[in-house]
């Protein structure tokens, strides 16, 4: 059978949880702020992860490339976006043989 926590232990745990909740709330507020800024920007903006998958794109970016925002989110940039010519993949255009930005 486990011992019941003391009042002080419970108070400490409640304080820790309140601090964690505060951090999560601030993180969500910051994320919403940044997503709002991306969405309202007139320039085309996209956020991709390390694998090149679109995490966020704004309407201007999607329109620039002939897609909707929903069509791009979660998709790989290399297979959907062509910066140079319509028949080239993004990765072919941007990367040299040494796998560095051209």
N, C-alpha and C positions, 0 to 999 in steps of 0.2 A: 504494500500500500504506500502511496506517495504522500509526503507531508504537504500540508496546505501551506501556500506561500504566506509570508508575513505581509503586514500592511505596507511596510517600506518596500518590499520586493514588488508588490502589485503597483504601488505608486511609481516606482522606477520604470516598470514595464509600460504603464500607461503613458508616461512621459516619453519613452522611446517611440512608442507607436504614434503618438501625436506628432513627434518630430518627423517620422517617416512619412506620415500623411501630408504634412506641410511641404516636404521636399517633392513628393509626387505631384501635389497641386501646383507648385511653382513650375515644375517641369512641363506639365500639361499647358499651363498658361503661356510659357515661353514657346512651346511647340505651336500652339494655336496662333500666336503672334507672328511667328516666322512663316507659317503656312498662309496666313492672311497676306503678308507682304509678298510672297511668291505669287499668289493668286491675283493680286491687284496690279502687278507690274506689267507695263506695256511691252517690255522686252520678253522674248522667249526664254524661259528658265526651266531647267530640269535638274532634279537631284537623283543621282544613281548610286547604287551601292558598289562595293569593290568588285563585284562580278558584272557590273554594267547593267544591272536591272533597274528600271525606273522606279523610284520610290515616290516621287512627286513630279508632276509637270504642270505648268500653268496653261491656260487657254491659248495664249499667244504662241507658245512653243508648239502645242498640238496643231494649231491652225497652220503654222509655218511649214509643218511637215505633212499636212494632209490627213491628220488623224484627229480623233476626239481624245479628250483627256483620259476617259475610261479605256479606250483602246490601247493606250500606251502604258498606263500604270501596271506594274508587275511584269512587263515584257522586257526583253533584252534589247538594249539600244543598238547593238551591233547588227541585229537582224531587222530593225524597223526604221532606222534613221539613216539617211544619206545626206551628208554634208556637201559633197562635191558634185556628183553627177547622179542622175536617177537610177542608173544601172549598177552603181557601186554600193557595197555595204559600208557602213560607217567605219568599221574596223579596217577595211582595206584602204580607205581614204586617209585615215588618221595615223596609222601605224606603219612604220618602215619595216624593213627586213630584220632590224635589230630589236623589234618590239618596243621602240621608243616613239614618242610623238614626232611626227614628220615636221 
